[in-house]
Amino acid sequence: MTEQGKILDKLNDRSREVFRRVVEGYLDTGAPVGSRTLTRTMTEQVSAATVRNVMQDLEYLGLLDSPHISAGRIPTQLGLRMFVDGFLEVGDLSENDKQALDDTLGANAPDVSTLLDRVGSALSTATHGASLVLTPKHEAPIQHIEFVSLSQTQALVVLVFSDGHVENRLFTPSPGTTPSAMREAANFLNARIEGQTVTSIRQQMVAEMETRRREIDELASGLIDSGMAVWDEGDEQNGRLIVRGRSNLLSDTQEADDLERIRQLFDDLERKRDIAEFLELTEGGDGVRIFIGSENKLFSLSGSSVVVSPYMNADRKIVGAVGVIGPTRLNYGRIVPIVDYTAQLVGKLISDRA
């Protein structure tokens, strides 16, 4: 059972009602809710002292907080989380909100970028909050790729697609990755990436890695059988081939040639492994994010909430997300269906363009 579930089990009917009414009052007015206010709305007739005792218990459980001595209570972050998960009653999308979204997004947009700009504006207008739009990643053939090191823990891949679309994605490189390694990877890919997507070129790299491993295994088996070499700890995937008696190889040209070929195959395998990792990080990297009416730093501020919903393409794959950013005192019951409907609408429009 989750921590929230354990706390919820400790609440009786009266405690649940007091908690729900405090949160609803706070979301409605933004002000602390006092015990005298609650006594006028409670289902059962109770004294203000009784309500205060219940509020103190809820404060002890970490669900409510008192901003000032002898003031009313407001929900904590834990309290808001529990309210949204267990007490929130989500209303239906109003006809006015539905019509406004349909009108804004129903008009033909020349491209997906313009469409998503309209999504952000429509959400901001409908919710009076800041909108968040995560754009779908482009899967057209790539014309050019560049890796740019931003810091030791962050890098940027710039993808230029054959249809003229340009996309930037942030990713976290493996520890020790150097800018020169990124340049070499980009040069290698640009020489062979024409007409291929990120996914297809990565699959090609993985297939070539398997081919190199088989070649290494075939050549190494002869050296191992003759006692000239041994696999370190028997790990042929990532292990080392330890060569014994190197001086003896000088008298055997065939084995010396085999050893040189193995060394070249190992170098090639290592390079392809690095490039495959770059491509995997590229696929998983964050797409370009559009913030309308807000700045990215809002995410790091205490007292802010994000209501977000993914949208899907015609293949029922999640390709992006839309959402609303605002204070914790959001009207969740109204905003949740707006975001949900917008995500469905965007998914349909994206699918229709496919």
Residue pairs with C-beta under 8 A, 6 or more apart in sequence:
1 9
4 78
4 81
4 82
4 85
4 86
7 61
7 62
7 63
7 82
8 82
8 86
10 61
11 19
14 44
14 46
14 54
15 54
15 57
15 58
16 87
17 42
17 43
18 38
18 42
18 51
18 54
18 55
18 58
19 58
19 63
19 64
19 79
19 83
19 87
20 83
20 87
21 33
21 38
21 41
21 42
22 33
22 38
22 55
22 58
22 64
22 72
22 73
22 74
22 75
23 75
23 79
23 80
23 83
23 87
25 31
25 33
25 37
25 38
26 32
26 33
26 74
26 75
26 329
27 329
27 330
27 331
27 332
30 329
31 72
32 66
32 67
32 68
32 71
32 72
32 73
32 74
33 72
33 73
33 74
34 71
34 72
34 73
35 48
35 49
35 51
35 52
35 55
35 72
36 48
37 72
38 48
38 51
39 46
39 47
39 48
39 51
42 51
55 64
55 73
58 64
58 73
58 79
59 65
59 66
59 73
62 76
62 78
62 79
63 75
63 76
63 78
63 79
63 82
64 73
64 74
64 75
64 76
64 79
65 73
65 74
65 75
65 76
65 79
66 72
66 73
66 74
67 74
75 83
77 328
80 305
80 328
84 332
88 332
88 333
88 336
89 333
90 332
90 333
90 336
90 337
91 333
91 334
91 337
92 337
93 337
93 338
93 340
93 341
94 334
97 126
97 334
97 337
97 338
97 341
98 341
100 122
100 125
100 126
101 122
101 126
101 338
101 341
101 342
101 345
102 345
104 118
104 121
104 122
104 125
105 115
105 118
105 119
105 122
105 342
105 345
105 346
105 349
107 118
109 115
109 118
112 135
112 136
112 350
112 353
113 135
115 346
115 349
115 350
116 133
116 135
116 290
116 320
116 346
117 290
117 292
119 131
119 133
119 322
119 342
119 346
120 131
120 132
120 133
120 290
120 292
120 293
120 322
121 131
121 292
122 131
122 342
123 129
123 131
123 133
123 292
123 322
123 323
123 324
123 338
123 339
123 342
124 130
124 131
124 292
124 293
126 338
127 324
127 326
127 334
127 335
127 338
127 339
129 293
129 324
129 325
129 326
129 330
129 335
130 291
130 292
130 293
130 294
130 298
130 324
130 325
130 326
131 291
131 292
131 293
131 294
131 322
131 323
131 324
131 325
132 289
132 290
132 291
132 294
132 306
132 308
132 321
132 322
132 323
132 324
132 325
133 289
133 290
133 292
133 320
133 321
133 322
133 323
134 287
134 289
134 290
134 320
134 321
134 322
135 287
135 288
135 289
135 290
135 320
136 287
136 313
136 319
136 320
136 350
137 167
137 169
137 287
137 319
138 159
138 161
138 165
138 167
139 197
139 198
139 199
140 161
140 162
140 163
140 165
140 197
141 161
141 162
141 194
141 195
141 196
141 197
142 159
142 160
142 161
142 162
142 193
142 196
142 197
142 198
142 201
143 160
143 161
143 162
143 193
143 194
144 159
144 160
144 190
144 193
145 157
145 158
145 159
145 160
145 186
145 189
145 190
145 193
145 282
146 157
146 158
146 186
147 155
147 156
147 157
147 182
147 183
147 185
147 186
147 278
148 155
148 156
148 157
148 158
148 182
149 155
149 173
149 177
149 178
149 179
149 182
150 156
150 170
152 175
153 172
153 173
154 170
154 171
154 172
154 173
155 170
155 171
155 172
155 173
155 177
155 182
156 168
156 169
156 170
156 171
157 168
157 169
157 171
157 278
157 281
157 282
157 285
158 166
158 167
158 168
159 166
159 167
159 168
159 169
159 198
159 282
160 166
161 167
162 195
167 287
167 288
168 288
169 282
169 285
169 286
169 287
169 288
170 285
170 286
171 281
171 282
171 284
171 285
171 286
172 281
173 182
173 278
173 281
174 277
181 274
182 278
184 271
185 274
185 275
185 278
188 271
188 275
189 201
189 275
189 279
192 201
193 201
196 204
198 279
198 282
198 283
199 283
201 279
202 276
202 279
202 280
202 283
205 272
205 275
205 276
205 279
206 276
208 272
209 269
209 272
209 273
209 276
212 265
212 268
212 269
212 272
213 236
213 237
213 269
215 265
216 236
216 241
216 262
216 265
216 266
216 269
217 236
219 258
219 261
219 262
219 265
220 229
220 231
220 241
220 262
222 255
222 258
223 229
223 241
223 243
223 255
223 258
223 259
223 262
224 230
224 231
226 255
227 244
228 243
228 244
228 245
228 248
228 249
228 255
229 241
229 242
229 243
229 244
229 259
230 241
230 242
230 244
231 239
231 240
231 241
231 242
232 239
232 240
232 241
232 242
233 239
241 262
241 266
243 249
243 259
249 255
249 256
249 259
250 256
287 320
289 296
294 325
298 304
298 325
299 306
299 325
303 327
303 328
304 325
304 326
304 327
304 328
305 325
305 326
305 327
305 328
305 330
306 323
306 324
306 325
307 323
307 324
307 330
307 332
307 335
307 336
307 339
308 321
308 322
308 323
308 324
308 339
309 321
309 322
309 323
309 339
309 340
309 342
309 343
310 318
310 320
310 321
310 343
311 318
311 319
311 320
311 321
311 322
311 343
311 344
311 346
311 347
311 350
312 318
312 319
312 347
312 351
313 319
313 347
313 350
313 351
313 354
314 350
314 351
314 354
319 350
320 346
320 350
321 343
322 339
322 342
322 343
322 346
323 339
324 330
324 335
324 338
324 339
326 335
